[in-house]
Amino acid sequence: LVSLSWDLIHTWISVKFLNIFYESHFIGEDGHKVFGISAAGAPGIVMGRSNHLAFSITFGMLDMSDYFVENIKDMQYERDGSFYPLKERVISIAGKDCYFYET
């Protein structure tokens, strides 16, 4: 059995959830080895590594979103040194108009 330090597979998950994970180590008939951690009820290893590959999962909004800094001036956005007008989109939600401006 391989001992795996939590520091090596830091998940940014709260300590209160650590008890749902357990260490796993699989050795295939062909000698292929995979070790890491699994979650209760999950089939196989959810975070770990083999001799050729390391894999993990992500948590939270920042791992799933791309953020961009845009230069907006006088209702225009800058792209490649030129300014273009923002596109206005109005959506009615519960009888009230919501305004969105898109690049």
C-alpha positions in Angstrom: 0.0 0.0 0.0 1.3 3.4 -0.9 1.0 6.2 1.7 -0.1 9.4 0.1 0.3 12.8 1.8 -2.6 15.3 1.5 0.0 17.9 0.7 0.8 16.2 -2.6 -2.8 16.2 -3.8 -4.1 19.4 -2.3 -7.8 19.9 -3.3 -8.6 23.2 -1.7 -11.5 21.4 0.0 -12.6 22.1 3.5 -11.1 19.9 6.2 -14.6 18.9 7.3 -14.9 16.9 4.1 -11.7 14.9 4.3 -13.3 11.9 5.8 -15.1 11.1 2.6 -11.8 10.2 0.9 -9.7 7.1 1.3 -6.4 6.0 -0.2 -6.5 3.5 -3.0 -3.9 1.5 -4.9 -4.6 -0.6 -7.9 -2.3 -2.9 -9.8 -3.5 -4.3 -13.1 -2.7 -7.8 -14.5 -0.3 -6.2 -16.9 1.5 -4.5 -14.0 0.1 -1.1 -14.5 -0.1 0.8 -11.2 -2.5 3.6 -10.2 -2.7 5.1 -6.8 -4.4 8.1 -5.2 -7.7 8.7 -3.4 -11.3 7.8 -4.0 -14.5 9.2 -2.6 -17.1 7.2 -0.9 -19.4 5.8 -3.5 -17.2 6.7 -6.5 -16.0 3.8 -8.7 -12.2 4.0 -8.9 -9.7 6.7 -8.1 -10.9 10.3 -8.4 -7.5 12.0 -7.8 -4.1 10.4 -8.1 -1.4 9.3 -10.5 0.1 6.4 -12.4 3.6 6.1 -13.8 2.5 8.1 -16.9 -0.4 10.4 -15.8 -1.5 12.6 -12.9 -5.2 13.6 -12.5 -7.3 15.6 -10.2 -10.7 17.3 -9.8 -11.5 21.0 -9.3 -13.6 22.8 -6.8 -15.4 26.1 -6.9 -16.3 28.8 -9.4 -12.8 30.1 -10.1 -11.8 26.7 -11.5 -14.6 26.7 -13.9 -14.6 30.3 -15.3 -12.5 32.4 -17.4 -12.0 36.1 -16.4 -11.0 38.9 -18.7 -10.2 42.5 -17.9 -11.8 44.8 -20.5 -11.2 48.5 -21.1 -14.6 50.1 -21.4 -15.0 53.8 -22.0 -18.1 55.9 -23.0 -20.1 52.7 -23.6 -17.4 51.3 -25.9 -15.0 48.4 -25.4 -11.4 48.3 -26.6 -10.2 45.5 -28.8 -6.9 45.5 -30.7 -6.4 49.2 -30.1 -9.8 50.2 -31.5 -13.1 51.0 -29.7 -16.4 49.3 -30.5 -19.9 50.0 -29.2 -21.3 47.7 -26.5 -24.4 45.8 -27.5 -27.4 46.4 -25.2 -29.6 43.4 -24.4 -32.8 43.9 -22.3 -34.4 41.0 -20.5 -37.6 41.2 -18.6 -37.5 39.3 -15.3 -40.6 39.3 -13.0 -42.0 42.4 -14.9 -38.8 44.4 -14.6 -36.3 45.2 -17.3 -32.7 44.1 -16.8 -30.0 45.6 -18.9 -27.0 43.7 -20.1 -24.1 45.1 -22.1 -22.1 42.7 -24.2 -18.8 43.0 -26.1 
